[in-house]
Amino acid sequence: MHAATLTHSPHATVPSARSATFAPLQVIGTGALVPLNDGGTVGYANLDYAASAPCLEAVHEAVTRALPYYSSVHRGAGYASQVTTEAYEKARETVRSFLGAWERDAVVFTRNTTDAMNLLAHAVPSGTTVVVFETEHHATLLPWKRAVRLPAPASPIEAISAADRALAEAPGGPRLLVVTAASNVTGELWPIAELANVARRHGARIAVDAAQLVPHRPLDMKSLGLDYVAFSGHKLYAPFGAGVLAGRADWLRAAEPYLKGGGASASVQNGGGTTQWSTSPEQRHEAGTPNVLGVIALAAACEALTGTGWDVLKADEERLLARLRNGLAAIPGVRELTLWGDRSDRVGIVSFVVDGWSARDVALTLSGDYGIGVRDGKFCAHPFVHHLLGASEAPLEAGGASGAGGCGSGQTSAVRASFGIGTTEEHVDRLLHALARIAREPRG
Ligand code: PLP
């Protein structure tokens, strides 16, 4: 059945269900109405948090509170400038404590995870060998000059031994292991504590892409032994354009400024004389006027999540995740993508394919007929999605059922549902109900 020809309101048959609590946090946009193909409207079921999460009320409030005294940072003597500078530097300490980073670590504000990983790639000493799994998001896979790419490991234990071997075989000089904490495709958690041990044993460093972990679970750099962590505010309910690279200061302090300009420069001489760059790693790599409101928003999200308690958030998420995964498993023709199998620990991110349907058509039908927002495609993790679909070098977005399919469906891309604070059982049930109908009616 074509999305546009469906004339009933599918959600009318959805059983009502109690809401997830995620108490006491609220997100902005709950209950927002979206149009349907049949001319009706329905409350939006946002199941695309892994791309960008909605804004927390607490974040919105923090930004609103900051605005009356919004002014320049590190540049003005006026009162508003002092207030804003203090808020900006306080945010750095909030993030430090959110990540469990050392006092001596740098906490550099960036635009997002992509920017943070590129800053780290810029700062690694020349000749550094980077070891990275090809399961990474492109932001973490691509920035490195000299990288050894490891294939998708069949288990967490294999990930540890593959990293061990690669670091042992790497040429002398600095080595950096780069790995995700939680996959943006399958939600699966990677054994970062063990990988940090492996790195340490080889005298290497480890950088962790925590973009998909920190919205769902706590992270403690000190106890895990992590050298660098990167994440994005917009995935952490703080959609104001700030991100973070936190970690060891020495490489950052020694690197050329990431951007050259005001703030990064300590002194500049007339007549083309020498420029002295700031030796503070933060100032050195935060040239120009920073994104103050983004940083205040990001810190407010860190405080709100920590203040609520991870146990509460995790319990709600796990309940919804079990509901979603069990429901998907019960629909003939729907297959979840997983690297390490059903039982591996994961956050609220699930990718799947529907037999006989392209991912794009599933996503469009979910949106137009059911008011559900999901993502479809390869999630900026092309090698990993090709691996999961068994389509080695899959053709560019074929948009339909073509190419080899290791999962038996001939798919070249997948659908991803992801959630968090504000997601309800009704959203999950609506998705399952919709998919059950979609899967019964394969497209020709
Ligand atoms: N790393 C992971 C695991 C991600 O999921 C994403 C975004 O989806 C990124 C990095 C890149 O994040 P950003 O687009 O905020 O730079």
Boltz pocket constraint, residues with backbone or C-beta under 6 A from the ligand:
constraints:
  - pocket:
      binder: B
      contacts: [[A, 50], [A, 51], [A, 111], [A, 112], [A, 113], [A, 114], [A, 115], [A, 137], [A, 139], [A, 140], [A, 180], [A, 182], [A, 183], [A, 184], [A, 209], [A, 211], [A, 212], [A, 232], [A, 234], [A, 379], [A, 380]]
      max_distance: 6.0
